[in-house]
Amino acid sequence: MITTKGLILLFLLLGATSILGQRLLRPALSRIQIEQKTFSPLATLSVESVRSNSRWGDPGFTYIRRSPLVQDSKRYLSPWSKWSECSGKCGQTGVQKRTRSCLAERLWGVHCNEATEEGRLCIGHVCSACNISCPMGRVNADCDACMCEDTTLHGKVSLEDGSPAADARVYLQAKKLKLLTMADNRGMFRIPGVCPDGKNTLKIKKAKYATSTVTIPESTRRNLGIQVKLQRSGKPYVFRSPEDKARRVGQSVSLCCEALGSPSPDRYFWYHNGSLLDPSSYKYRNNLILKNLNRDQAGEYFCKASSAGGSAKSRPAKLSVIGRQEAPCDSKPQSHLIRLPHDCFQKATNSLYYDVGKCPAKTCAGKLDKGLRCKDNIAYCCGVAKMETRDISCNGYTLPTKVVTQCGCKKCTETKITVRGRATAADNGEPLRFGHIYMGNKRVSMTGYKGTFSVHVPADTERLVLTFVDRLQKFVNTTKVLPFKENGGAVFHEIKMLRKKPPVTLESTETNVISLGEMEEDEPIAELEIPPDAFYRKNGEAYRGKVKASVTFLDPRNISTAPVTPSDLNFVDEEGDVFPLRTYGMFSVDFTDERGSESLNAEAVKVHLDAAQVKVPEHLQEMKLWSLNPETGLWEEEGDFNVEKSRRRRREERTFLVGNMEIKERRLFNLDVPESRRCYIKVRAYRSERFLQSEQIQGVVISVINTEPEPGFSSNPRAWGRFDSVVTGPNGACVPAFCDEQNPEAYAAYVLASLGGEELEAVASAPKLNPNAIGVPQPYLNKLNYRRTDHEDSNVKKTAFSINMAKPSPNSPEESNGPIYAYENQRECEEAPHSAAHFRFYRIEGDRYDYNTVPFSEDDLMSWTDDYLAWWPKPMEFRACFIKVKINGPREVERVGGLPGVQVQRDALRPRPRGPHAGESGSPRQLPPGER
């Protein structure tokens, strides 16, 4: 029998043994508590560990030696900490510890040799009785759920396309998730003993799919059945960002963002000028309310939505805060020069230009209604408040012209945004006839007989994602992210469709290999390897028979295929930021049964990417397999690649990157690497070769093809890696492109522009470079190696140019002012003044139109003043379909030419222009923006 004191001594020895396993022996326990009784130790031992230095000894062996206690050491030690919680479970013996530290480490070994840790025995917390009450059945042994032994739950788990979710795990929601079972190959599972009391909850999990939560319904039946459909897991997608707003000091504002995702976002974070706002102070979720504003709260705000699938950031919104009595807009108009007719030379300015003024288009602080809303009931913008007519003396006549004299804060004009275009085949121009156009899962339009289409862009749309579907199955279904004019108006896009490759017949019971990429005198970029018995139907049944397989590959080694690129080659990282991808090829997969009536899935498919085709060494480690989300237009990661060496089709050993994939609901895949070397190119489009700031054109589609040149031959691209498009605004456009600071020839860019389907012309580069015309000064222009497409052959079209993407050096002043901007300087690029370096496109013969007497621009609807002397639509679109004629007399008669049989008459209620050429500045009956 062991006495109490013997038990204490035994614990001391056991404690020493346990601590020895950790290379350390602490001093003995000062007091021990057992069953609420306190005992003093039989002895107190002070020990320290010393590592053996014997060359023959175990290097991990620690032996013990005694150390003398120093009586005055208490003044160098901190007070004891509180006792830790008992380590024993309920009703069981455990240990509590407390510690103290040396206050003079430099005197260690002299004054700090006393114990720094103590322990004592304890009994774990009192075991509570199981407090679960079961309306049916009884409590299970773990006391975390009710069980009904005579009840069985039968379930089926399927994926989005209806195929079975094989190997899905089924958990019981308790204090801790408890794995109950797994679904079989048919997606079926069976759980006996689960009570249908309406309280038991199941969680179904599968890799790459969002967790589904199901509550077992209340029932009296002994056999129950449930069906669960899993949604593919993905990062959240912000579909509504906060709006720009303007307020006065002391007012309040509400900023909102909305995001979707599977799983749904459950956390929101708000940032002000890049700094996180404390959630405990601001009490926000997807809306941020700021009351009693001050000037320090002005700036940029954005939100980040997060879920188990990842995060996504909204676009930033600008909040302007002005003083209580401060004017919301600058009443003085900005300078805006227009060109006068050729016989109106102005001696005062020694030019043919006249300043008619304009008002800046921006949000202003107007009258607010009561209540805080995500979207103000009435939005206010700076616009034209007053205009006056001025007579300009010309050669033999007087020309009346209206000039903006005052700006003010007015109700913003509601705009209509439209995207028009034409969808045709990339190889021969065959139109996509009567194809369906989808926005998400909703069909919004159709193409016509010639492939033309028109889509109205809904309000608050940030990212226009359209999918073009060919009902005749000639072309691969194409998802495009199309830029549009956010301030209203129409933009024209050419949509290039990739023709489907004719199907080949495969034997499902054999290994099948399909080549990806077929170029003359070059090897395929990759191969698909499909193992035997890999095909199965959507209901999960294995398919045994012949398979029709159509695998269409978009080869980046063929430069002409770049405009076919689906989406905009972007993905969202873990922090919610959007990053670009550099492609090494995309492929669309279509598997059907022998009759072509049923779509088939495939599992355990391997992708063998030839490492010799990856010319950038660092890309070998970063290569990933991606699939396209057709709703967001973003690429999502499918899997990684592993390096393998094999002898495929050749005797010599070759290196391949091998990735695994499963072909189910998604059929478009991408071989890509994230690329961090990014820049922006500043481009402006003009009405003519005069390149005037007032003659800039909005709504021009600027496209950039990023190319990888052959070493030493920058004008001879080896492959393209990315295709981007943006639309010019009032200050031009900033187009993203890959760049390199160390090697200017690492990446090149091929830039082109179009307006309404018509290509604009780039500035010439031969016979010699003209920096003033191109818009870029030397020596940076030479470093960029600017070349128009006809530089070496005058018979080639003049509608594009190429440059080396040399990232600007921070140590070079001449490279700090454009036209290439580092990616982190996007705002600097967007707000660059007209005098900063930029590349230029212009409309041929774009100035051969009549003079407009009213400075109205369709791109800025706030400049509309109900003056029917203004052109409508604007002549800058180069589709003037009528002739303006005005005849003065007792009754004014106006006729619109260009549309046969159309004639409009109305009384002359406005002042008549004076002078022999007054008819040149007349106007037919025009409709204002809201009535057009």
N, C-alpha and C positions, 0 to 999 in steps of 0.2 A: 504494500500500500504506500502510495506517495503522499507525504504530508504537504501542508500548504507551503512551508518554507522550502521543502524539497522541490515543489512545483515552481517556486520563484527562481531557485537556482537553476533548474532545468531550462526555464525560459531564457535566462541570461545566456546559457551556453548555446541554446538554439538560435537566439538572436545574434550571437557572435558568428555562428556558422553561416547564417543567412547573409549577414553583411559582408563576411569575407568573400562571398561570391561576387560582391560588387567592388572588390579591391579596397574595402574600407571598413574599419571597426570603430564604432562610436563608443563613448563612455557608457557605463552601466546606467540602468534606469534609477532615477532618484526615488520614485514612489510607484507602487503598483496597486491598482484598484480591481478587486474581484468581488462580484456580487455585492456592490455598494459598500464594501469594506476596504479600507486603505491599509497597506502593509509597507513597512520600511524594508529596504533591501538588506541582505546579510552583509554585503560588502560593497565598497565603491572602488571601481577599477578605472584608471585613466590610461588609455592606450593610444598609440598612433601607428600608422602603417608605414613600412619601409620596404621599397622595392629591392630585390636582390640584384647585385651587380656581378654575380658569379657567371663567368662565361659558360660554365657547364650547367648552370641552373636553369629552371623554367623561367623565361622572361616575364611570364604573367604571374609568378608566384609572389605572394606578399606575406611577410612574417611580422610578428608583433613584438614590440618592446615597450617597457614601462617608461613613462615620462613623469618627472616630479611635478607636483602641483605648486603653483606660485600663489601665495596667499593674497597678494594685492592685485590680482588680475581683474577683479570685478570692475575696477574703474576704467579698464580698457575694453569691456564687453558691453554690448547693448542689452536692454531688458529682454526677457524671454517673450516670445510671441505667444498668441493664444493657442490652446490645444487644437489640433486638427480634428476633423470628424472621425468617428470610429470606422475603421476599415472593415469590421465584421458585418455580415449580413444580419437580418433581423433575428434576434435570439442567439447569435453566435458570438464567440470571443474574437476580438480584434485588437488593434493597436492604435493609440493616439500619439501624435508627435508634436513637439514644439521646438523652436530653434532660436538661436541668437547669433550675432555676428561680431567679429573683432572690429573695434573702432580705430585701431592703429595697426594697419597691415604691415607697415614698415618695421614694427617691433615683433613680428611674428616669431615664435620660438623663444622669446624672452618673457613676454608678459601675457601671451594669449594661448597658453597650453591647456586651459580648462575646457570642459565639454562645451560644444556649440550645438548639440542636439540631444534631446531627451525623449524617452518614450514611456508609455504606460499601457497596461492591459485595460480593455474595456469590453462592454457587451453591446452588440448592435442594437439598433432601435427596436422598440416593441413591435412585434408582428401584429399587423392589423388584420382583422377578419375579412374575408372576401365579401365585399359589399355590393356585388352585382346581383340584381334581381332579374329573373328571367320570366317574361310573360308566358313563355312556352319552353318546354325542354328543361335542361338543367345546366349549371355552370360547369365549364370544362376544368380540367385539372390545373391549368395555368391561371385560372380566375381572370380571364380577359375576354371571354365571349360565352354565349349560350350555345348549346348543342342539342339537336333533336335527332336522336338515333334512328328514327323511322322515316326521316325525310332525306331526299336526294335531289341535288341541284344539277341539271344538265345545261351546258352552255356551249355557245359557238362564237368564236372570235374571227372576224374577217377584216380585210384591209379596205382601202378606199375604193378599189376597183372590184370588190366582191371576192377576191381570192382569199383563201384561208390564211390566217395568221399563225402559221406553224411555230411551235416552241414558245408561244406567248406565255408568260408567267402570270399565275393568278395568286394574289395575296389577299389575306384577310386583314382589314383595317382594325388593329387593336392598339394596345399601348405601344407596341412595336409591330411593324409589318411582319406577318407570318406567311411564309410560302406554303400554299396548300397543294398546288398541282401545276402542271404545264399542259398546254394545248397540244394535241397530236398533229399529224401531217394534214388532217382535214380541218384543223382549227377547233376541234371538239374537246371538251373537258367534262369531268364528272366529279362532284364533291358530295360525299355522303355526310349527313349529320349537321348540315347548316340549317339554322332555324329561320323560317320565313316570317320574321316578326316585324319587318319594316325598319329594323335598326342595324342589322349586319350589313357592312359595306365591303365590297370587293374592289381591289385595284388591279388592273390588267396592264402589264408592261411588256414592251418589245423594243428592241434596239431600233433607233431611227424613227420611232413613232411616239406620239404623245401619250402619256399615261391616261387611261380611261378609268373613271370612278363610277361604280354601279352599286346602288342600294338594292338589296334583295327585297322585292315587294312583299307586303303582308298577304298571307294566304293560308288556307287550311288544307291544301292539297299536299300529298306526300311526295309527288314528283313535279318538280318545277323546271321551267325552261327559260333561259335568257339569251339574247343575241347582243353582241357588242361589236361595233365597227370602230377601228382605230384610225385616227387621222395622222398623217405623216408629220413628224415633229419638225419644227423649223423655227428660225428666229422671228421675233415680232416684226411687224411691218407697219410703219407709221403712215397712215393714209390721210391724216389731217394734222398739219402743223399749226402752231400759233400764228396769228396774223399781226402784221405791223399795226401799231396803234400810237396815237398822240394824245397826250393829256396835259393838263395844267397842274401846277403845284397844289397839293391838297386834295386832288381828285383821286379816284380809285380805278382799278383796271383788273380785268380777268383775262388770263391767257390760258388757252386750252390746247391739248393735243390728244389725238385718238389713235390707237394702234390695235391691230388684229394679230392673231397668231395661233398656232397650235403647239403647245398649250397657250391659253390666253395670257396676256401680260398681267402680272399681279403686283408689280412694283413700278412706280414712276419717280424719277428724279429730275429736278429742275436746276438749271445752271444760269448764272448771270455773268456775262463777259468771261465765260469759261470756268467760273468757280462754282462749285456745288453749293446750293442753298440748303441750310440745315433743315431737314424734314421736321424735327421736333419744334422748331421755331415758326415755320411757315404753315405747317399742317396741310400740306398739299397732297393731292393724288394726281389725276390727269389734268387738273386745273389748278392754276396758281393765282391767288387773289392778293393783290397789293393795295393797301389802303393808305390814305393820307400821304400821297406820293411826294417825294422831294427830288431834286435834280440829280442826286447821287444814284438814284434808281434807274436813270435812263441808261440805255445800252442794248445789248443783244441778249435774248433769252431763248433757250431751247430746252426740250425735255428729252429724257432717255427712258424708254419703256423696256422693262426686263421681265423675263420669265425663265423657267427651267431650260428653255431652248436657246436662250441667249438674250441679246439686247439690240436695240435699234434707236438711233437718234433722229430727232425731227430736224427740219430746216430751222435756222435761227430767225427770230422775229425781232424787229427793231422797235423799241419803245422810246418815244421822244417825250420829254417833260420840259415844258416852258413855264415862264412866270405867270402869275395870275393876270397881269395886265399886258403881257407881252403879245405882240401881233403874231398870229399863227402862221402867217406867210409873209415873206418879204414882198412888199407892194411894188418894188422896183423890178421891171422885167429884165431878164437876161438878154444879152446880145444875141441876135439871130440874123445873119446876113443872107439875103436872097439875091439872085442874079436878075438884073433888069434886061428888057429887050435890047438888042444890039444897037438901037439908035437912041438909047437913053443914057448916054455917058454922063456921069455926075462929076462936075468940076470940083465940087466941095471935097469929095473923097478921092478924086482922080482915079475912079474905077467905075465898073458897071454894077456895083453892089450897093444894096441899101439895107439898113438895119431896121427890121420890122419888129424885133423883140419876141420873146416867148417867156412863158411861166414854167418854172420847174415842176415836174410831175412828182409829187410826194404827198404822203398823208399829213393832214394837219388837224389841230385840235378844234373841233367845232362844238356845236351845242349837243349836250348829252341828255338822253332820257334817263329815267330812274331805273335802277337795277343794274346788276353786273351780269354781262353776257359774254359768251365766247366770241360772238360776232356782233359787232355794234349794229343796231337797227338801221342807223343811217351812217354811212361812211363819208368822211369829208376829205377833199383833196385840194391842193393848190391849183388854181386855174385862172383863165382870163376873166378879169372883172370889168375892164373898160377897153374900148378900142376907139380910135379916131381916124378919120379919112384925111389923107394928105395927098396933095396934088404934086406929082413929079413932072418936072419939065423935061420933055423929050424933043426930038428933032421935028418941030412943026406941030406938035400936039401936046396935050397935058394928060398924064396917066394917073388916074385916082388909085391910091393904094391905102389899104387899112393897116394900121400899126397898133400893136399892143402897148397901152400906156399904163395899165395898172393890173396887178395880180391880187387875188384874194382867195379866202378859204370858202369853198363851195361844196355842195353835195357831189360826190363822185359819180361819174357817168357809168351806168351799168354797161358792161361789155359782153359781147358774144364771141366765144372762141371756137374756131373751126379748124380742123385738119383735113386737107384735101390731098389727093394724090392719085397715083396710078400704080397698079401691081402687075408686073410683067416678069417673064422668065429671064434669068440671068444669061442664058446661053444664046437665045435667038429672039428675045423680045416678045414671045407669045404672051398675050394678056391672060391674066387669071380671070376667067369669065364666070360671073355669078358666084363668086366665092363668098363664104360667110366670114364676117369680121366680129370677133368676140372681145369684150372688155371683161376680164375675169371669166365667169361662167355665163355671162349674159350676152346674147347676140345683139349688136348695136347697129349693124349696117351690112351692106352687100356691095360687091364690086359689080360694075356694069359689063356690057359686052366687050368694051375696050379696056377693061380692067380699072376704070376710074372709080373713085369712091369719095365720100364726104362723111365726116364724123363730127358731131357736135361734142365738144369737150365739156363735161359737167363742171359746175362751179366747185371750187375748192380742190380740184384735181391737181396733184403735185407731180405725179409721175404717170404719164399716159402709156399704158401697156396694152397693145392690141395684138391679137393672134389672128392670122389670116389662114383660113381653112379651105382647102381645095376639095370640093365634093366629088370631083372626078378622079381624085387621087393621082393626078399627074405630077404634082409638086409636093414637096415636104411642107407640112404645116409650119408656118414661120411666125415667131413671136418677136415683135419690135417694140422698142421704147422710143417714142417719137417726141422730140422737143416741139414746143408750141409757144405762141406769143401770149404771155400771161396778161398783158395789158389789153388784149382783145385783137381780133382780126383773124385772118386766115394764113396758114402756112401750107405750102405744097411739098409733098414728099414722094420720091420715087422708091417704090418697094420692089426689091429684086427677090424673086423666088428661085429656090434651088430645085431642079428637076429630080424626081425620084429615080433611083437606079432600078433597072428591071430586076424582078425577083429571081433568085436561083432556088433550086430544089435541094433540100438537105434531108439526109436520113437521120431521124431522131435517135436511133439506137447506135449511131457511130459518132466518133469525134469529128467535128467540123471546124475548119479554119477559114476565116474570111479576112482578106487583106483590106487595110484602110489606107487609101492613098495610092494612086497609080500615076506616076509621072514618067515620061520617057527618060531613059538613061538614069533612073534613080530608083532606089528601093522603096517599098511601102514604109510609111511612117510607123505603122503599128499593125497588129493582127488581133482579131477576136478568136479565141479558142473556146468552143462550146463542147463540153464533155458529153458522153453518151447518156441518154435518158434524162437530159436536163430540162426538156420542155414539159410544161403542164398547162392544163386549162385554168380558166379563172376560178372555177369551183374547187381547185386543188387536185383534181384527178390527173394522174400522169398521162401524158400524150405519147402514144406509140403510132408512128406513121410518118408520112412525108411532110416536110415543112417548107412553106414558101417564105424565103427570107429576102427582104430588101434592106440593105445597109448602105446608106448614102453618106459619103464622107466629104466634108468641106476641107480641102487641102490648102493650108496657108502658103504652100510653095507656089501656088497659082495666084498671082496678084489680082487678077480680074475677079476673083471670087470674094474679095473683101467686102463689097457692099451687101453681100448676102448674109453677113454675120447676124445671127439671132441675138436679140436683146442688146445690151450695151456693155457686156463683159465686165460686170461688176459683182462684188460679193460684199457681205457685211461681216466684219470680224467680231470677236467676242465682246469688244467694248461698244459695239453698235456703230462703228464708223464704216463708211463705204470705201472699199479699196478696189483698184482695177486688177484685171487678170491679163496675162499674156498667153495667147493660145498657141498650142501646137497641133491643133486640129479638132474638129467637132464631127460627130456622127449621129445620124438618126437611124433608129432600129425599128423594123416592122416585121414581126413574125406572125404568120397565119397558118391555119391548117391547109391541107392540099387543095381544098375548094376555094380558099380565100374568104370564107364566110365567118370564121371565128379567130379572134386575136389570141395569141398564145404568149405565155410568160416563159422565162428561162432563168435558171439558177446556176450558181457556181461557174459563171462565165468569167474567163480570164482575158485581160488586155495585155498584150506584149508590145511595149513601146520600144522601138529601136533606139538605144542610147546614142548611136552615131548621128541621129537626126537632131539631137539637142546640142546646139553649137555653143551655148553658154554654160560652162561647167557648173556654176552654182545652181543652175536650174535643175540639175539631176537630183539634188537632195530635196528640192521644194516641190517637185511635180506631184500633182494630185488629180484625182478623177472627180468631175463635177457633173451635176445634173441641173437642168433649168426648171425653176418654178414658174409656170406660165402665168400665174396670177400676179406675182410681184415683178417678174422680169429679171430676177436676181438669180445668180448661180449659187447652188448649195453643195457642200462637200459630200461626196459619196464614199471616198476611201483614199488610202495612200498607195504608193508604189514601193516595191521592194526590188533590190538589184539582184539579178540572176545572170549567170553565164551559161550559155547553151549553144548547141550547134543546130540551128534551125535553117533547113534548106541549103546550108552550105557546110563545107567541111571545117572551115576555120571556126574557132570559138568566138562568139560575139556576146556583147553585154546587152541585156534587155531590162527595162523597168516593167515589173509585172504587178498588175492590180486586179483585185477581185470585184465583181459586180453582180447584181441581180437585176434583171430586166422585168419590171412590173408596170406600175401605173405611169412612170415617166419613161419617155423614149428618146430624149435628146440629151447627149452627153458631150463632155468637153475634156480635153487633155490640156490642163492649164497650170501655170505657176503665178502666185501673187507677185506683183512687180512694184517695188517701192520707189524706183527712180522715176519720178513724175514731175512734169512741168506744165505750164499753160502757154499757148501761143495767142498773142493778141492780133485779131484780124478785124478789119473794117471793110464795109462795102459802100460804094458811092454810085451816084447817079451818072457821073461822067468822069472824064480824066482830069477834071479840075481839082478833084479830091478836097472839096470844101466841106467844112464841118456841118454846114446847114444842108448839104446834099447827101448826107449819109442815109442809107436805106435800111429799114428794119424788116424783119421777116425773111432775110436771106439765110438759107441753110448752108452752113459751113461744115464740111466734112474733112476728116483727117484719117489717113491710113498710115499707121505706124509700120515701118519696114525695117528689116534687119539686112543691111547691105553686105555684099561679098567683101571680104577683107581686101582693102586697098582699092575698091571700086564702089564708091559711095553712090554713084548713079545707077548701079546695077543691083537691085534688091534681090536677096536670096529668098526671103519669105516675108509675109506680113504677120504682125502679131496682134493688131488691135484696130478696130474701126470705131470712130466716134463722130457724132454730129451734134451741133448746137445751132441756135437761131440768133441772129444779130438783134440787138436791142438798140436803144437810143445812144449807147456808148460802145457800139461794136459787139464783139464776142470774144470770149476766152475759151479756147478749145484745149481739152486735156490731151497730153501726149507723153510718151516715155522719153526720157532724156538721160544724158550721162555727163558728169562733170569732168571725169578723168580722160575719157576718150570721146571726142566730139563726133566721131563716125560710128559709135556703137549703135546708135539708132538714127534713123532718118524719118522724115514725115512728108507725105504727099498730100497737099492741101488743095481743095477745090470748092467752088461755091455755085449755088443755083438759086434762081428765083422763079417760082411758078413753073418749074420744069425746064427753064431756060438757063443754060450755063453762063456765068459771068466770066469776064476776061481778067487774067492776072497781068501785072506789070511786066514788061519785057525785061529779059536779062541779057539780050544780045542786040547789037554787036558788043556793047560793054554795059556794065552795071551803072545805073543811075540812082544813087542812094536817095536823092530828093524825091524821085518818082516812086521808088519802091517803098519808101517810108522808114528805112533803117539806115543809120549812119555807119560809116567805116570806123574802125577796122572790123567791127562785129559782123558786118554783112559778109565779108570774106570768110570769116570763121564759120558762118552758117552755110556757106556755099549755096547761095540762092540760085536756082535754075528754073526758068519757065519751061514748060513741056516742049516748046519748039526751039529750045536753045541750040540744039545740034541739027535739027531738021525743021526747016521753015514750013514744011507741008503738014506738020503735026498741029493739032488744035492748040490754042493758046489759053486754055481754060483752067490750068492748074499750075502749081509750082512745087518744087521739092526743096527741102532744107535739111542740113544736118542738125540733129537735136542736141546742140551744145548747151548744157546748163550754164546759166550766167555765173561768172566767178564773182564772189563777194569782194574780192580785192581789185576788181577792175571797174572803175567808175563808168566807162562807156557801155558796160553791160548791165548796169543797174536800172536802166530806164526803158526796158523792153527791147524787142518784142517778145522775148522768152522770159517767163517768170517762174521761179521756184514754186512748187505746189503749195507750200505754206503761205505764199504771198498771193493767194487767189483774190482777196479783196483789193489789194494794190493793183492787180491786173484789171479787175472790173471797173475800178474808179479812176483808171489812168486818164490823164487829160489828153485832148486831141493832139497836143504837141509831142507827146511821148511816142517812141518808136512803135510802129505797127506795120503789118503787111496789108496789102490793098487789093481789092477786086473792084471792077467797075462795069457799068452797063454800056455796051457799045451803042453809040448814037442816043444815049439816054437823055441828052439835053435838047432833043429836037421836038420839044413840045411847047405849047403856048404858055405864056406867062400867066401866073395865078395872082390875082389882085388881093386875095385874102390869105394871110399866113395860117391856113388850117392844115393840120397833119392828121391823117387817119390813125397814125400810130399813137397819137396823144389826143384822145377824145375830149379831154378837158379844154382843148383849144377851140372847140366848136362853139360858135356864138349865134347860131340860127341865121347866119348870113348866107343867103343862097347864091352869092357871087363866088363862093368857094367851090372848087372842083369836088365832085363826089361820084364815084370813088376816086381815090388819089391817082394822079397820072404816073406816080413812081412805079406802079405795078405794070406799067407799059401795056395796058390792055384798054386804052381809051376807046370806047365803043360808040361815042357820039361826038358830034361837032357842036360847039357852042356858038349860037347865033342870036343876036339881039337886034330887034328893029324898033326904033323909037317912033311913036306916033300917038294919036289920041287914045288908041287902045293898044296895049302891048300884046304882041303875038309871039309865042315862043314855040319852037319846033325842035324836037329831039331827033337827030339823024342817026342812022345806023340800025334802028329797029323799024322796019317798014310799017307804015300805017299808024305809027304812034304820034300823036300830036296833043300838046297841052296848051290851053289858053287860060289866062287869068288877067285880072285888072292890074294895071301898073300902080302899085302902092308904095314903091320905094324910089328914092332919088335916082335920076338917070345919069350915067357917066357923061362927061363932056368931052368934046374933041373929035377930030375926024376919024380917029381909030377907036372910038368908044366901043364899037361893036366887038372888037377883039377881046375886050375884057368882060363881055356879057356872059350870061349863064342861062341854061334852060332851067325849068322847074326841077329843083333838087329836093330830096327828102332828107331830113335830119337823121342822125344815127339811130335814134330809137324807132323811126318809122320806115327805115329802108327795107 
